[in-house]
Amino acid sequence: MHVYLYQPAERRRPALSEELRSERMEPVEIGESFFRGDLRLLNRAGHDSHAFLLGAGPGLIGQILKLRQAGCAHPILVLRDQPDAENVARALDAGADDDVAMPARAMELKARINAVLRRAHGHSADSVTIGEVTAFFDGRDPEVGGRRVRLSRREHAIFHQLVLNARRVISKAAIYDAVYGMAEDQPFDKVIDVYICKIRKKISEASLTGGQYIETVHGRGYKLDALEPGPAQMPPLAGGKLDAPRAALG
């Protein structure tokens, strides 16, 4: 998960960035000049999975308003030194999603961001179940047929995009931008296809029926859904023969 981090107290940035990395978040430190740029660029595909952590300062309300007026739908969490009911209310009214009194552990910040993201994508629970697959929004490995399927860090990042958009098509460009869009070293976009194949294979091997749950929608992208089984996946009868179509039974 990529996080834009604005912390006006410079001495606090290194420790906060390190804390975020401990929970597999990738902070990108930004300054005042960031808010003077074209914030509409944040609306390109894939950036809806990013978030803002804004340290409270004199320009906080203006920063929130600029982001929202530019059409940015990112989760915005305000980090402040101590509870302050009046200023918390002002930040929330301006468009912030949450306001947290520091110090707070990265796991809490990540959980708050994930809660905002999953609700923005139409998910109220902490997981989604599709057929044999139970996928979690909090970073846990998915379960297939009740068994844990271990994913690498990069596989998790890509699978997370499929889960947020469960039963909907998400483009390869959106996945790529969400996972690699802020990285200094960006691989060829074919890397998404490679990881999708690896994830698909792991899920299929764990499935009790060998089911396929990641569909390639040619020209559009990928979709996490329960796919109709092909002939090779039809359950056999006790005698070893495939069940005949109902129409043929007369």
C-alpha positions, -999 to 999 in steps of 0.1 A, spaced: 0 0 0 14 34 -10 10 63 14 16 100 8 31 112 40 30 149 50 47 156 83 55 193 90 77 183 119 108 172 100 124 154 129 95 130 131 95 119 95 122 91 96 107 73 126 72 75 112 83 63 77 101 34 93 70 25 114 49 25 83 73 2 64 71 -23 93 35 -29 82 44 -33 45 33 2 36 54 23 12 55 59 24 63 87 0 72 119 18 57 151 4 61 188 13 42 220 9 51 222 -28 31 190 -35 -2 208 -28 7 235 -53 9 210 -81 -18 196 -104 -36 173 -79 -59 161 -106 -31 137 -117 -39 117 -86 -71 105 -102 -55 83 -128 -62 46 -128 -50 27 -98 -44 56 -75 -77 50 -57 -57 25 -36 -34 51 -22 -39 71 9 -28 103 26 -14 107 61 -13 144 69 3 157 100 -17 185 116 -3 220 109 -15 255 101 -23 247 65 -41 214 72 -77 224 63 -65 241 31 -46 209 21 -76 187 26 -99 211 7 -74 212 -22 -73 175 -25 -111 171 -24 -117 200 -48 -93 183 -73 -115 152 -72 -92 131 -52 -111 102 -35 -81 89 -15 -85 81 21 -72 110 42 -61 105 78 -50 134 99 -23 128 125 -23 152 154 -3 154 187 -33 154 210 -71 152 208 -88 185 199 -125 182 194 -130 215 176 -101 210 151 -110 173 146 -145 183 136 -131 210 112 -109 184 95 -136 159 91 -160 185 78 -134 196 52 -132 160 38 -108 140 60 -119 104 66 -103 100 101 -84 119 127 -59 101 149 -41 112 181 -5 102 180 14 81 188 -4 54 169 11 21 157 13 15 120 -10 -15 123 -37 8 135 -32 33 108 -32 5 82 -64 -9 96 -81 25 95 -70 30 59 -82 -4 49 -116 2 65 -120 34 44 -109 16 12 -131 -14 15 -162 7 22 -153 29 -8 -154 -2 -29 -187 -14 -15 -175 -39 11 -186 -35 47 -172 -68 62 -135 -76 67 -135 -103 40 -153 -114 9 -161 -150 0 -164 -162 -35 -170 -199 -39 -142 -217 -20 -122 -185 -17 -122 -163 14 -102 -131 8 -93 -107 36 -89 -69 33 -64 -67 62 -34 -84 45 -39 -119 57 -33 -148 33 -65 -159 15 -82 -192 24 -93 -217 -2 -115 -246 9 -106 -236 45 -69 -239 38 -44 -210 39 -28 -201 6 5 -183 12 12 -153 -11 44 -133 -15 44 -96 -7 40 -86 -43 14 -113 -49 -5 -99 -19 -4 -64 -34 -18 -75 -67 -44 -99 -52 -56 -70 -29 -66 -50 -60 -86 -80 -73 -103 -84 -39 -112 -47 -37 -128 -50 -71 -143 -85 -65 -167 -96 -92 -158 -65 -113 -132 -61 -140 -101 -42 -131 -76 -32 -158 -40 -43 -159 -30 -6 -160 -50 1 -128 -33 -29 -110 1 -18 -122 -3 18 -112 -16 7 -77 14 -16 -71 43 1 -90 31 36 -98 52 53 -71 82 30 -73 116 43 -85 123 12 -105 93 2 -126 93 -31 -144 75 -39 -177 38 -42 -173 40 -79 -183 50 -85 -147 13 -83 -138 5 -112 -161 32 -133 -145 20 -126 -110 -16 -132 -120 -6 -166 -133 12 -175 -101 -18 -164 -79 -42 -183 -102 -21 -215 -100 -19 -213 -62 -56 -209 -58 -64 -236 -83 -41 -261 -66 -56 -254 -32 -92 -257 -45 -109 -290 -38 -124 -289 -73 -95 -273 -91 -117 -243 -96 -106 -212 -115 -113 -178 -98 -93 -153 -117 -107 -146 -152 -87 -129 -179 -112 -105 -197 -94 -99 -230 -89 -63 -238 -102 -52 -204 -82 -68 -176 -89 -93 -148 -118 -103 -126 -120 -122 -93 -151 -143 -95 -163 -179 -94 -160 -191 -130 -182 -217 -146 -163 -250 -147 -153 -264 -181 -159 -300 -191 -126 -311 -175 -139 -297 -141 -173 -315 -141 -176 -338 -111 -174 -375 -121 -200 -401 -111 -192 -430 -89 -186 -452 -120 -160 -428 -133 -181 -413 -161 -192 -377 -164 -228 -369 -156 -249 -367 -188 -266 -334 -197 -301 -332 -184 -315 -327 -219 -300 -360 -230 -318 -379 -202 -351 -373 -220 
